[in-house]
Amino acid sequence: MISFIVATTGRPTVYATLASIERWDGDEIIVAGRINSINDARVRYVPLEPGNDWGHTERNIVTRMARGRYIAHIDDDDVYAPGARAVMADAIERTPGLPVMFRMRYANGAILWREQVVQCGNVGTPMVLLPNAPDKIGKFGSFYGGDSMFMETMKWQPSEVVWRSEVTVLVRPR
């Protein structure tokens, strides 16, 4: 039901990222980028040369390949918080067909989002769970802040975005 997309440059932290994904029946994991080896039968690997833009090129390519009803992106140096998949399932059940913005926590304790608004510095790639509606999905930019561009270019109205207070992603945990 959810396509989890991981763009990677081959950092060793990608294995912790993959281990943190609680895959339920019907879910898929797509890893895009360059990685030395992947011995995980749960993963569909799409080898791509680095776009040198924080994984945005890779995400734009593989998002179109997603087969799940929903799409979730996570960076290769982040992990899902325990229970994140159940929180996502609850959001899907309660607000079907709508994009959901969760929260993410940095290692220093800072939490995003601060305000219920899509803007650079307030939202990040791993926070959003989107219905797989290709005509409504945005495009990642090729610059720092390209993840907020992805959300800014979605075709859902701002009033349709569901804001949830649960932290689902831990950013660069140590």
C-alpha positions, 0 to 999 in steps of 0.5 A, spaced: 500 500 500 505 504 501 511 505 496 517 507 501 522 511 496 530 511 499 534 516 495 542 514 496 549 516 494 551 509 498 552 512 505 553 506 510 547 509 514 542 507 508 542 500 512 539 503 518 534 507 514 532 500 511 532 497 517 527 502 520 522 501 515 516 497 518 514 494 511 507 491 511 503 486 506 503 490 500 508 495 501 514 496 497 521 499 498 525 502 492 532 504 493 535 509 488 542 511 487 548 508 488 550 502 493 555 497 493 551 491 495 544 490 497 541 483 500 534 485 502 529 481 498 524 487 500 528 492 496 527 494 489 534 497 487 534 502 481 541 503 480 542 511 478 548 515 477 548 521 483 544 527 480 548 531 485 542 535 488 541 531 495 537 525 491 532 530 488 533 527 481 533 520 483 526 521 487 523 524 481 525 518 476 523 513 481 517 516 484 514 515 477 515 507 478 512 507 485 506 501 485 503 503 492 497 507 493 501 512 497 508 514 497 513 516 502 520 518 501 526 518 506 533 520 506 539 515 506 541 518 513 534 518 517 530 513 520 523 512 521 521 512 529 518 506 532 511 505 530 511 510 524 508 505 519 502 504 524 501 512 524 501 512 517 496 507 516 491 511 521 492 517 517 490 513 511 484 510 514 482 517 517 484 522 511 484 517 505 486 520 498 489 526 502 497 528 503 499 528 510 504 532 513 507 528 519 513 531 524 520 530 524 525 530 529 533 532 529 538 529 533 539 536 537 531 535 539 529 541 534 522 538 531 519 540 524 514 543 522 513 549 527 507 552 523 502 548 519 505 551 512 509 548 506 515 553 506 523 551 506 525 550 513 519 548 515 518 542 511 522 536 509 522 530 504 521 525 510 515 528 513 510 527 507 505 521 506 502 522 499 497 518 495 500 516 489 496 520 484 501 522 478 497 528 476 498 531 483 505 529 485 510 535 485 517 535 482 523 536 486 528 541 485 535 541 483 537 545 489 537 546 497 530 546 499 528 542 493 524 538 497 520 544 499 519 545 492 516 538 491 511 540 496 510 547 494 508 544 487 503 539 489 496 540 486 493 539 492 490 545 495 493 547 502 487 546 505 487 539 503 494 538 507 493 534 513 497 536 519 499 531 524 503 532 530 506 525 530 514 524 529 515 519 524 522 520 522 528 521 526 533 526 522 540 523 522 540 520 529 546 518 532 
